[in-house]
Amino acid sequence: MDSTAQAMVPPRGRQPVSDQRAPGPVRAISAHALLMRATLAGTIAAGLVCGCATAPTATLEESNPLVMVPISQTNVIDQRDRFRNLFCAVLEARAVENGQDPNCDEVLVRLPDEAPRQREPVSLDISTKAITALFIAGLGSDCIDQASQARGQFKDHLARFGYEFKTLSVSGTSSSAYNARHIRDSLLKMAQSGEPHKLVIIGHSKGVVDTLEAIVTYPEIQSKISAVVSLAGAVGGSPLADQAPGAAMSIAQNTPGLQCKDGDAGALHSLRPSVRRAWLAQHRLPESIALYTVVTLPEPERISAGLKPSYSILSEFDPRNDGNLLFYDQVIPGSTLLGYANADHWAIAADLGASPYALIRSLADRSDFPREELIEAVLRFVELDLQPATID
């Protein structure tokens, strides 16, 4: 790709707050659940095509000054070369176990400004640091019980290497402020019950936004967290949220076959770029929590059929998108950039292509991505990066 790593940042001082199969059984997903998986994709795209969606609503009064600059001109820490070396080592080792022949460079996108891979020895021993990964999913996740899907996909794989994997289910249709309170309450309850003192939170999509709001709004939970990892995080929002049918979240909450939790139905508002950027301009992330970013930047042929309408819409803004998010809107300010995954917004976190429903399989037809190996590599990187500072 003729691109360099980029980020959209408010101009302030230190950055503000801003075909592998699941090892376990695949949870059945009803056809109705497709509505939520496609809320920012097919549903919104259909609304735009028929002319029944609203036009972008950002105004000058809602805007904050922004600059788009290369990562090298921000305080984002570029560690793509180190992560590539570790991830490729993990991928190659697991491929040997499974009799496969992977091409790491097809999985991680190499932009022209990435430093050459550091081919250093990598230890893939079992971790002894008792690290717990806590996965928080995004828009509509509870409606299809993505937490259970994630446990089935990642828990057993990570346990082989000494990592515990847990999930925290939030309201997939609610605002980030609403979910931040739930995250706070859940983490404090975990601490009171004697569960791990230090966590590595892995947020997907809006789950990252909910997490960032939680750690800023409720400083009492900061000591419970070692790191936050953004996996295709909606850090800067999505232009699709500006154009979505206003009642989409309320409709989802009342759609038969979905299991959406009660909430304030404010999820799409929280994902509007003007809302996210204003929040980034007004808040700072705590320095005690390490931040990491994995961006999804798929080649066009890696976009699933169900995401192609929204991919086309976002391409009017910038073709470098994953079907839900622009690539520069996924970077947490001040984070360590790990890499650009050649996966669309769905494939990075879930194997919808393994669904028992033919309709869903046909829409999520590019879900072949080594998710388990990616998460393993992320945890190994975080463990090495933080030793002995915050993980003991």
Wavefront OBJ file of the C-alpha trace (Angstrom):
o trace
v 0.000 0.000 0.000
v 1.214 3.498 -0.826
v 0.499 4.745 2.675
v 2.299 5.639 5.843
v 1.069 5.090 9.370
v -1.182 8.007 10.268
v -3.302 9.242 13.126
v -5.904 11.950 13.566
v -5.076 13.918 16.710
v -6.332 17.056 18.435
v -3.467 19.579 18.629
v -2.586 19.476 22.336
v 0.396 18.588 24.482
v 0.581 15.006 25.720
v -2.026 12.933 23.953
v -5.487 13.226 25.508
v -7.818 10.393 26.164
v -8.702 9.741 23.953
v -9.280 -20.149 7.487
v -8.601 -20.689 11.233
v -11.517 -22.257 13.108
v -12.480 -21.747 16.713
v -11.076 -24.467 18.982
v -14.362 -24.685 20.848
v -17.962 -25.082 19.695
v -19.397 -22.299 17.593
v -22.490 -20.746 19.104
v -25.522 -20.761 16.859
v -26.527 -17.284 15.680
v -30.036 -16.636 14.459
v -30.614 -14.892 11.180
v -32.147 -12.014 13.154
v -28.744 -11.428 14.743
v -27.505 -10.301 11.367
v -29.200 -6.954 11.981
v -26.773 -6.051 14.722
v -23.699 -7.417 13.006
v -24.594 -5.181 10.093
v -25.915 -2.122 11.925
v -22.914 -0.077 10.812
v -22.689 -2.015 7.566
v -25.590 -3.371 5.562
v -28.384 -1.687 7.527
v -26.824 1.762 7.313
v -25.777 1.212 3.735
v -29.308 0.219 2.795
v -30.633 3.354 4.452
v -28.254 5.486 2.471
v -29.085 3.791 -0.803
v -32.818 4.251 -0.348
v -32.319 7.836 0.782
v -33.936 7.308 4.182
v -30.834 7.953 6.267
v -29.785 11.360 7.440
v -26.891 13.238 5.910
v -23.709 13.855 7.920
v -24.656 16.106 10.812
v -21.341 17.466 12.082
v -21.366 21.244 12.295
v -18.719 23.873 12.927
v -20.048 24.238 16.457
v -19.359 20.514 17.052
v -15.887 20.570 15.579
v -12.503 20.566 17.279
v -9.261 21.548 15.528
v -7.616 18.452 14.100
v -4.475 17.572 12.209
v -3.672 14.411 10.258
v 0.008 13.680 10.536
v 2.334 10.692 10.154
v 2.668 8.547 13.255
v 6.312 9.602 13.476
v 5.161 13.169 14.213
v 2.979 12.147 17.157
v 3.764 10.564 20.509
v 2.468 7.217 19.293
v 5.242 4.667 19.828
v 5.870 2.720 16.626
v 6.752 -0.891 17.464
v 5.550 -2.532 14.267
v 8.905 -4.136 13.507
v 9.190 -5.743 16.962
v 5.612 -6.957 16.937
v 5.959 -8.374 13.431
v 8.951 -10.419 14.586
v 7.041 -11.806 17.571
v 3.767 -12.394 15.745
v 5.489 -14.125 12.837
v 7.309 -16.393 15.298
v 4.008 -17.316 16.957
v 2.276 -17.838 13.625
v 5.058 -20.009 12.281
v 5.232 -22.114 15.453
v 1.490 -22.772 15.504
v 1.498 -23.497 11.779
v 4.096 -26.226 12.325
v 1.852 -27.714 15.002
v -1.121 -27.680 12.624
v 0.733 -28.716 9.464
v 0.161 -25.373 7.755
v 2.378 -23.045 5.759
v 1.471 -19.451 6.674
v 2.784 -16.276 5.097
v 3.128 -13.716 7.853
v 3.465 -10.829 5.412
v 0.020 -11.647 4.038
v -1.484 -11.336 7.521
v 0.198 -8.101 8.641
v 0.161 -5.213 6.176
v 3.555 -3.588 5.739
v 3.296 0.132 5.021
v 6.292 1.824 3.360
v 7.437 3.576 6.550
v 7.649 0.398 8.654
v 11.168 -0.469 9.776
v 12.589 -3.828 8.622
v 11.571 -6.808 10.711
v 13.884 -7.390 13.659
v 14.673 -11.077 13.276
v 15.584 -11.654 16.882
v 15.128 -14.893 18.839
v 11.694 -15.137 20.421
v 10.864 -17.213 23.476
v 7.499 -18.927 23.213
v 7.640 -20.505 26.640
v 4.528 -20.772 28.779
v 3.901 -17.512 30.616
v 4.344 -17.562 34.387
v 3.045 -14.035 35.021
v -0.592 -15.017 35.624
v -1.836 -12.470 33.099
v -5.574 -12.258 32.558
v -6.952 -10.903 29.300
v -10.397 -9.318 29.615
v -12.212 -9.043 26.276
v -14.819 -6.289 25.804
v -16.711 -6.324 22.516
v -18.495 -3.510 20.759
v -21.661 -2.462 18.970
v -24.450 -5.019 19.277
v -22.175 -7.585 20.905
v -24.589 -8.652 23.632
v -27.401 -9.000 21.124
v -25.667 -12.057 19.647
v -23.742 -13.038 22.793
v -20.335 -12.294 21.309
v -18.806 -12.836 24.744
v -19.617 -16.543 24.591
v -18.288 -16.744 21.055
v -15.026 -15.105 22.131
v -14.598 -17.486 25.060
v -15.097 -20.471 22.766
v -12.599 -19.069 20.315
v -9.763 -17.827 22.514
v -9.939 -19.320 26.013
v -8.531 -22.806 25.367
v -5.856 -21.602 22.967
v -4.508 -18.978 25.364
v -4.688 -21.308 28.361
v -2.122 -23.568 26.666
v 0.407 -20.769 27.033
v -0.408 -19.591 30.546
v -2.874 -16.808 29.789
v -6.335 -16.639 31.306
v -9.098 -15.304 29.069
v -12.280 -13.722 30.408
v -15.024 -11.628 28.855
v -17.054 -8.705 30.116
v -20.395 -8.217 28.394
v -21.648 -4.656 27.981
v -24.817 -3.228 26.463
v -24.232 -3.299 22.724
v -26.840 -0.625 22.049
v -25.931 1.812 24.842
v -23.692 4.847 25.058
v -20.095 4.689 26.156
v -20.925 6.602 29.325
v -23.539 3.984 30.212
v -21.158 1.106 29.589
v -18.262 2.823 31.368
v -20.222 2.641 34.607
v -20.890 -1.053 34.045
v -17.202 -1.702 33.392
v -16.311 0.135 36.588
v -18.778 -1.843 38.667
v -17.656 -5.150 37.147
v -13.949 -4.522 37.746
v -14.515 -3.516 41.353
v -16.635 -6.620 41.900
v -13.883 -8.768 40.405
v -11.337 -7.189 42.743
v -13.546 -7.745 45.799
v -13.962 -11.414 44.925
v -10.202 -11.927 44.845
v -9.874 -12.162 41.063
v -6.684 -10.946 39.310
v -5.374 -7.605 40.499
v -3.928 -6.680 37.110
v -5.741 -7.073 33.812
v -4.968 -6.592 30.148
v -8.199 -5.330 28.614
v -8.640 -6.135 24.932
v -11.380 -3.998 23.428
v -12.857 -4.550 19.991
v -14.505 -1.682 18.109
v -16.729 0.336 20.478
v -15.495 -1.811 23.364
v -12.304 0.278 23.264
v -14.259 3.525 23.499
v -16.284 2.216 26.451
v -13.065 1.164 28.180
v -11.320 4.502 27.669
v -14.298 6.355 29.109
v -14.320 3.991 32.094
v -10.673 4.439 33.037
v -10.910 8.217 32.806
v -14.296 8.689 34.473
v -13.604 6.219 37.289
v -9.972 6.542 38.407
v -10.590 3.997 41.180
v -10.272 1.199 38.616
v -6.963 2.325 37.147
v -4.907 0.305 39.616
v -6.693 -2.869 38.468
v -5.497 -2.543 34.879
v -2.006 -3.031 33.435
v -2.839 -2.314 29.801
v -5.579 -1.598 27.291
v -5.310 -3.047 23.788
v -7.354 -1.589 20.944
v -8.395 -4.187 18.375
v -9.939 -2.247 15.481
v -11.020 0.297 18.064
v -13.511 3.026 17.187
v -11.290 5.602 18.886
v -12.171 8.449 16.543
v -15.681 7.220 15.787
v -17.040 6.352 12.360
v -18.594 8.569 9.670
v -21.214 5.820 9.317
v -22.628 6.755 12.724
v -23.461 10.235 11.412
v -25.491 8.693 8.610
v -27.240 5.898 10.492
v -31.033 5.773 10.908
v -31.708 7.489 14.225
v -33.856 4.687 15.606
v -31.461 1.856 14.761
v -30.541 1.043 18.369
v -34.134 1.152 19.642
v -35.188 -1.111 16.782
v -32.422 -3.551 17.664
v -33.461 -3.634 21.315
v -36.947 -4.692 20.248
v -36.060 -7.098 17.441
v -37.195 -10.695 18.047
v -34.290 -13.122 18.176
v -31.794 -10.611 19.552
v -30.696 -10.599 23.193
v -29.852 -6.919 23.597
v -29.515 -5.703 27.166
v -31.573 -2.789 28.355
v -29.798 0.535 28.150
v -30.000 4.086 26.873
v -29.834 3.239 23.126
v -27.055 5.792 22.722
v -24.424 3.638 21.042
v -24.481 5.323 17.637
v -24.338 8.791 19.165
v -21.202 7.739 21.054
v -19.639 6.658 17.753
v -20.157 9.958 15.943
v -16.765 11.425 14.992
v -17.650 14.834 16.439
v -18.519 13.203 19.775
v -15.391 11.064 19.913
v -13.051 13.861 18.884
v -14.549 16.302 21.369
v -14.047 13.707 24.084
v -10.445 13.114 23.012
v -9.780 16.867 23.107
v -11.173 17.208 26.619
v -9.676 14.187 28.387
v -6.301 12.653 29.100
v -5.575 9.008 29.608
v -3.857 7.959 32.827
v -0.140 7.397 32.409
v -0.272 4.373 34.711
v -2.013 2.239 32.062
v -0.084 1.111 28.988
v -1.943 1.498 25.685
v -1.582 -0.601 22.532
v -3.176 -0.397 19.086
v -3.835 -3.002 16.393
v -5.388 -1.435 13.293
v -7.424 -3.319 10.694
v -6.399 -2.288 7.182
v -7.577 -5.000 4.779
v -6.817 -5.238 1.109
v -10.067 -4.735 -0.860
v -10.377 -8.435 -1.636
v -10.310 -9.151 2.124
v -13.601 -7.310 2.746
v -16.494 -9.632 3.529
v -19.568 -9.430 1.320
v -21.662 -8.114 4.200
v -19.257 -5.216 4.755
v -18.816 -4.197 1.132
v -21.685 -1.643 1.118
v -20.291 0.207 4.138
v -16.749 -0.197 2.803
v -17.856 1.608 -0.354
v -19.495 4.381 1.661
v -16.391 4.891 3.798
v -14.221 4.821 0.690
v -15.818 8.149 -0.243
v -13.939 9.470 2.801
v -10.872 7.244 2.476
v -10.439 3.791 0.852
v -8.200 2.769 3.739
v -10.969 1.376 5.902
v -12.100 -1.989 7.304
v -15.784 -1.740 6.408
v -16.688 0.103 9.627
v -13.761 2.378 10.503
v -11.190 4.540 8.751
v -7.674 3.337 9.484
v -6.437 6.536 11.160
v -9.469 6.670 13.466
v -8.394 3.396 15.117
v -5.195 4.647 16.778
v -5.297 5.482 20.494
v -3.329 8.710 21.011
v -0.142 8.031 22.900
v -0.377 4.264 22.409
v 2.148 1.743 21.144
v 1.311 0.863 17.545
v 1.680 -2.884 17.011
v 0.619 -3.282 13.430
v -1.920 -3.236 10.624
v -3.863 -6.467 10.222
v -5.039 -7.591 6.798
v -8.528 -8.305 8.123
v -11.884 -6.591 7.958
v -13.781 -5.297 10.982
v -15.497 -8.621 11.634
v -12.645 -11.017 10.873
v -10.251 -9.499 13.403
v -12.420 -10.595 16.340
v -14.896 -13.289 15.305
v -15.187 -16.224 12.937
v -18.655 -15.557 11.592
v -17.706 -17.686 8.631
v -18.072 -20.712 10.910
v -21.731 -19.947 11.582
v -24.159 -22.817 10.993
v -26.311 -20.398 8.987
v -25.600 -20.221 5.269
v -26.744 -16.583 5.062
v -24.256 -15.448 7.682
v -21.463 -17.528 6.165
v -22.132 -15.935 2.784
v -21.961 -12.422 4.252
v -18.869 -13.096 6.403
v -16.994 -14.847 3.615
v -13.547 -13.414 4.457
v -13.276 -14.415 8.093
v -10.208 -16.614 7.629
v -7.670 -14.886 9.848
v -5.373 -16.236 12.603
v -7.159 -14.489 15.472
v -5.954 -16.841 18.200
v -2.326 -16.407 17.193
v -2.750 -12.636 16.983
v -4.145 -12.372 20.518
v -1.437 -14.709 21.805
v 1.229 -12.512 20.203
v -0.359 -9.348 21.601
v -0.319 -10.748 25.143
v 3.270 -11.937 24.771
v 4.288 -8.494 23.519
v 2.532 -6.711 26.388
v 4.116 -9.083 28.897
v 7.610 -8.400 27.547
v 6.984 -4.679 27.155
v 5.803 -4.147 30.717
v 8.288 -6.308 32.575
v 8.897 -5.681 35.372
v 7.033 -2.385 35.621
v 3.388 -3.255 36.179
v 2.946 -7.001 35.741
v 4.281 -8.993 38.679
l 1 2 3 4 5 6 7 8 9 10 11 12 13 14 15 16 17 18
l 19 20 21 22 23 24 25 26 27 28 29 30 31 32 33 34 35 36 37 38 39 40 41 42 43 44 45 46 47 48 49 50 51 52 53 54 55 56 57 58 59 60 61 62 63 64 65 66 67 68 69 70 71 72 73 74 75 76 77 78 79 80 81 82 83 84 85 86 87 88 89 90 91 92 93 94 95 96 97 98 99 100 101 102 103 104 105 106 107 108 109 110 111 112 113 114 115 116 117 118 119 120 121 122 123 124 125 126 127 128 129 130 131 132 133 134 135 136 137 138 139 140 141 142 143 144 145 146 147 148 149 150 151 152 153 154 155 156 157 158 159 160 161 162 163 164 165 166 167 168 169 170 171 172 173 174 175 176 177 178 179 180 181 182 183 184 185 186 187 188 189 190 191 192 193 194 195 196 197 198 199 200 201 202 203 204 205 206 207 208 209 210 211 212 213 214 215 216 217 218 219 220 221 222 223 224 225 226 227 228 229 230 231 232 233 234 235 236 237 238 239 240 241 242 243 244 245 246 247 248 249 250 251 252 253 254 255 256 257 258 259 260 261 262 263 264 265 266 267 268 269 270 271 272 273 274 275 276 277 278 279 280 281 282 283 284 285 286 287 288 289 290 291 292 293 294 295 296 297 298 299 300 301 302 303 304 305 306 307 308 309 310 311 312 313 314 315 316 317 318 319 320 321 322 323 324 325 326 327 328 329 330 331 332 333 334 335 336 337 338 339 340 341 342 343 344 345 346 347 348 349 350 351 352 353 354 355 356 357 358 359 360 361 362 363 364 365 366 367 368 369 370 371 372 373 374 375 376 377 378 379 380 381 382 383 384 385 386 387 388 389 390 391 392
